[in-house]
Amino acid sequence: MVDGGPVLRRGSVVAACVVLVVAGQLGGPHGASAGQRDARCADSGQPAAYVVLFERGTPASAASAELGAACGRTTSYYPEIAVGVATARDPAFAERLGPGRAFSAQAERRRAQRAGAAAPGGPPAARDLASGTAVPAADRTAEQWNMRAINADAARAVEPGSADVVVGVLDSGIDAGHPDLAGAVDPDRSAGCLSGAPDTSARAWAPTTSQHGTHVAGVIAAADDGRGVTGVAPGVRLASVKVIDEHGFVDPVAAVCGLMWAARHDVTVANSSFFVDPRALWCAPADGERVVHEAIARAVEHADSAGTLNVAAATNDAVNLTPSPRSGGSAAADRGEGTCEALPAGLEEAVAVSAVDSGRTKAGYSSYGLGVVDVTAPGGAGGDCVLSTVPGGYDSVCGTSMAAPHVSGVAALLASTQPSYSPRQLRAALGEQADPIPCPTDYDLGGDGAQDAYCAGYTAYNGFYGHGLVDALAAVGGTPAEDRGAR
């Protein structure tokens, strides 16, 4: 789900190797013959999308045949990571494939609703996106305390970002008609991924019920044109990759598709201001949890190897996150015991971002965790939220969703000045150039005498702030954070 909003929460392939298998290529509507389907496959009338794991090296033809035999219809298959997306009406589809192979967020939400439970997370209220409304022309950059906090205003005078650098906004869609974003959005690198297979039509990657993606995009690259707001890296380009659906959910099938699309289209940085639904935290060892963890981990790992850095919001659940089982955590974590993680933020290859307020203190809503959070950035709190673009104008919103795109913008500046840097080098540079923030001696936000959270670590690296507050000026060769002294 979206991980930001008035503290809203929420959910790659090398082009030459991509294989997308269209539904129905193997015979009947479920990929099997009509006779087989009638004899064996139940039809609940409610199709559900599943993410499915295969053995590495499984060819597309074999994957589709297996999905069809299990009464499923192939939507897409990503051979580089051996992950497929299938649609099935038969509730026994996952069982036919065997344990630990398939998971459907849609089916899980329906089960919860039948049991009388609320859908996990709950959809956010739809907003009027004010399509076609004239955007006010007033210069509002003086209100952007967040940009000054990371020296973005000084950095863009040195380097506004290269048009060769593309930041993928994996979100709810970008309003490409907004005057602050119109020059940045690249329609040829944009796609909708809600079904699990990319749809390149403009309507598929445009926003409908949510302003979230447009807000995130403005933080990254709103134009430096003397009107409205200005982003961290106004010279870079943006790809709108829609993974958040009309109810605010980010299903695993959409997240995998979005990450793979970013890698396939040479996206330099992928911004993931969401967590994968239907749960904010994924905890081993349940089969469904393993499936989702493995599918997202494979996609992030592949994108990273293909040259795409993933920057992810740490979530707004104010919880102490634990390292991913694949990221060198404790022995218990390595065995999958007692481990709960935010996906994709908890993965080793992702840059996990916590949020600070205007006073450089961890925002109360921001999740945290030693060994998980890499850096921090402005997310705002109280009356000081982050002003950015929305369809029809501008709005101030708080959340780790707003912190993450600051980091994506700084990473884009780094990639502009160091075009040969790999994602690993970008991650290292973000941490090395960050301005360290020590753990607070007192974290009693409510003033009731009780600590609201406990910060582990030391000044240079801790659970609240990771390596510290990102620094845009250092990214473009300005004065490093450690040389600036106390503010």
Secondary structure, 3 states (H helix, E strand, C coil): CECCCCCCCCCCCCHHHCECCCCCCCCCCCCCCHHHHHHHCCCCCCCEEEEEECCCCCCHHHHHHHHHHCCCEEEEEECCCCEEEEEECCCCHHHHHCCCCEECHHHHHHHHHHCCCCCCCCCCCCCCCCCCCCCCCCECHHHCHHHHHCCHHHHHHHCCCCCCCEEEEEECCCCCCCCCCCCCECHHHCEECCCCCCECCHHHHCCCCCCHHHHHHHHHHCCCCCCECCCCCCCCEEEEEECCCCCCCCCHHHHHHHHHHHHHCCCCEEEECECCCCCCCEECCCHHHHHHHHHHHHHHHHHHHCCCEEEEECCCCCCECCCCCCCCCCHHHHCCCCCEECCCCCCCCEEEEEEECCCCCECCCCCECCCCEEEEEECCECCECEEEEECCEEEEECCHHHHHHHHHHHHHHHHHHCCCCCHHHHHHHHHHCCECCCCCCCCCCCCCCCCCCCCCEECCEECCCECCECCHHHHCCCCCHHHCCCC
